[in-house]
Amino acid sequence: MNTPVPTVEVHFRSESRYAERPTAFRWGGRRIAVLRVVAQGRTPSHLFFDVVGDDGGLYRLAYHPLSQTWDITPHTISPGGKTDDHRHPQRNQRQ
């Protein structure tokens, strides 16, 4: 049986470049506002943002310019304060 993959739609602010700062995202039927960006960076293939949502969750949002898609990877925070990502990003075409 195939399980549907939840989609992610990212809303962001763009001032001097595309996808400059995420402000909210819709995932699993819910809209989650981004309270703060705790880390961001760039790799040869994508831009990424580690964000705290208004639901208390920690997420990595990654934008892939060549395919114009976003990935979302939920993170958990262990009792020692370290984050453990689930290493299974879920991708959706930009709409």
C-alpha positions in Angstrom: 0.0 0.0 0.0 1.3 3.4 -1.0 1.2 6.1 1.7 0.6 9.6 0.5 3.5 12.0 1.1 2.4 15.2 2.8 3.2 18.2 0.7 4.9 21.4 1.9 4.1 24.9 0.5 6.5 27.5 1.8 5.7 31.2 2.1 8.7 33.5 2.2 9.9 37.0 2.0 12.0 38.0 -1.0 13.7 41.4 -1.0 17.0 41.1 -2.8 16.8 37.4 -3.9 14.3 34.6 -4.2 13.4 32.6 -1.1 15.3 35.0 1.2 13.5 34.1 4.5 10.6 31.7 5.1 7.6 33.2 7.0 5.2 30.3 7.1 4.6 26.9 5.5 1.6 24.6 4.9 2.3 20.9 5.7 0.0 18.0 6.5 -3.0 20.2 6.1 -1.8 22.8 8.7 -0.4 26.3 8.3 2.6 26.8 10.6 4.0 30.3 11.0 7.8 30.6 11.3 8.6 32.2 14.7 12.4 32.4 14.0 15.1 31.1 11.7 17.8 29.5 13.9 20.2 28.6 11.1 20.5 29.0 7.4 23.0 28.1 4.7 23.7 27.1 1.2 25.1 24.0 -0.4 25.8 23.6 -4.1 22.3 22.1 -4.7 20.1 24.0 -2.3 19.4 26.7 0.3 18.3 25.6 3.8 16.6 27.2 6.8 16.3 25.6 10.2 13.2 27.2 11.7 11.0 27.1 14.8 7.3 26.9 14.0 4.4 28.4 16.1 3.6 24.8 16.9 6.8 24.5 18.9 8.4 22.2 16.2 11.9 22.5 14.7 12.0 22.0 10.9 14.6 22.2 8.1 13.2 23.8 5.0 15.3 23.3 1.9 14.8 25.0 -1.5 16.2 23.4 -4.6 16.5 26.1 -7.3 17.0 23.7 -10.3 13.9 21.7 -9.7 12.0 24.6 -7.9 11.0 22.3 -5.1 11.0 22.5 -1.3 11.9 19.7 1.2 10.8 19.6 4.8 12.6 17.6 7.5 11.1 17.7 11.0 13.6 17.6 13.8 13.3 16.5 17.4 15.2 17.9 20.3 16.7 15.2 22.6 16.9 15.7 26.4 20.5 16.9 26.0 19.4 19.7 23.7 20.8 18.2 20.5 18.7 18.0 17.4 18.1 14.8 15.6 16.7 15.0 12.1 14.7 12.2 10.6 16.8 12.2 7.4 13.8 11.7 5.2 13.0 15.0 3.5 9.6 15.2 1.8 9.5 17.2 -1.5 6.8 19.1 -3.3 6.9 21.0 -6.6 6.7 24.8 -6.2 3.2 26.0 -6.9 
